[in-house]
Amino acid sequence: MVGDGSDRLVAVRGARLVDVEAGKVLEGRGLLVRGERIEGPLDPGQSPPEGAEVVDLAGHTLLPGLIDCHTHLVGELQGSGIPAIDRSAAQEALSGVGNARATVLAGFTSVRDVGTFRAFVDVALRDAIRDGTVTGPRMAVAGAYVTVPGGGGAVTGLAPDIELPLDLRFGEAASPEEVRRRVRAILYGGADFIKVIATGAVLAPGTRPGAPELSEAELAAAVEEAAAQGTHVAAHAHGTRGIVNAARAGARSIEHGSLLDDEAADLLAERGTYLVADIYNGDYIADEGARQGWPAETLAKNEATTQAQRDGFARAVKAGVKIAYGTDSGVYPHGWNARQLPYMARHGMTTMAAIQSATVVAAELLGWEDRVGALAPGRLADVIAVPGDPLDDLELLADVPFVMQGGRILKGDPRDPRAPLSAGGPYFRA
Ligand SMILES: [Zn+2]
């Protein structure tokens, strides 16, 4: 597990602390950390208990480690070509090692990783992080995409008579019964939750983001099988019909939600369905795609969804939909995950609500609210710090100088300025 197994007491002091559960900033408040968990607060003016090591982050704001509910840590950055077919599963996994490290060192100490084209590479990465072999965020993983053949989660663009190996089509299903079988197999293979593809995708050639793919009956079959195994379904859905189908079928979250109208926003609010909308990366795709000369089809689909998605996001905020933070990292470079926070504040959220979406709300979506997401006694000591006050300037979170995960300082130990990366798995020890 993350953490070094000791139960030493550490007093973390800063200028202020963000209590994301109460939505308040507490001046002068610090934390006591014992081993891998938060023991309790350190009140302003209170001296650290005898024997405690002191980590003094003067002038900094302490926050819970951030959580991104929509990452793709496995593999290389997604470009305009056919994904995954020119790389082995081993290459995909080793790319994931670097991506995981970049993500946690950026202050994202947990992620919900929503899929890989090569089945179960994410399970291997999660387990290697869990046992300390790899430095990275705590991961909940999807295992594979449940998708219609030729759909947004399939490897498309090949001639129809080319047969893919099983791990590149593991989640393909063409009926409710097949969906059930695939869901069981994916969970049996070690996935933590299920990712279904309810509409076409921006980056999958030949699929249309607005078009529904898995039917409501197929989506409901996935939800029922996942629930039977005690877990949830995340539904990729750009188009309005797909969003409504997935919400009605009982998906726990809608991913992207690009063409969300008022009616769909009300449906999500009423059902308590989370919206995980990646409203930053459209700008990245437009810039990078034009620079690299991506196909006109991809760039046109991106343009059609970017502004619509931001408008839909503002609609959802207004309607009271639960918003969990998710960015689609892997489309843009890993470690830039916090760049979306200011976009959310520009589209209807307060800066506190944006931070809550990436902490306490994200933890609830994951079902991890007893472990992470707030600086509360008993939670795992996932703590980040930034200079100044991020509630005045969310951009500060794009450059996090201090990261503690499970009580272990991964970056920016103020007692050892020569070693900004002072801990980590055996790989990263000098
Ligand atoms: Zn995605």
Residues whose N, C-alpha, C, O or C-beta is under 5 A from the ligand:
A	BS01	ZN	D328
